Amino acid sequence: VQLQASGGGLVQAGGSLRLSCAASGRIVSITATGWYRQAPGKQRELVARISSDGTANYADSVKGRFTISRDNAENTVYLQMNSLKPEDTAVYYCNADSTIRSIPYWGQGTLVTVSS
């Protein structure tokens, strides 16, 4: 499984961005896809996750502002981020759990910078 993340950029506080995570390879093995982020000097944290049955979970800090969704036809998971805050600034990574192995797959990061 290969994951390609994109969509990061610079945005003002209150603005929006949409991140994309395109999967390729043994896609049918994917059981859940998640977005994580890591800010400078901080640990990587879960932002949102969507399972194969469509169940979505969010970190408390992004509930009501971020929405994770999936386009099965495009093999892509999106993270719509609205009402962005400077504290959302981080490198965002997508990952996928699969039936192939116990260790999740990771895509490369995409940088999101929110200016105040």
Sequence and secondary structure as in RCSB ss.txt:
>XXXX:A:sequence
VQLQASGGGLVQAGGSLRLSCAASGRIVSITATGWYRQAPGKQRELVARISSDGTANYADSVKGRFTISRDNAEN
TVYLQMNSLKPEDTAVYYCNADSTIRSIPYWGQGTLVTVSS
>XXXX:A:secstr
 EEEEE  EEEETT  EEEEEEEESSGGGEEEEEEEEE TTS  EEEEEEETT  EEE TTTTTTEEEEEETTTT
EEEEEE S  GGG EEEEEEEEESS SS EE   EEEEEE 
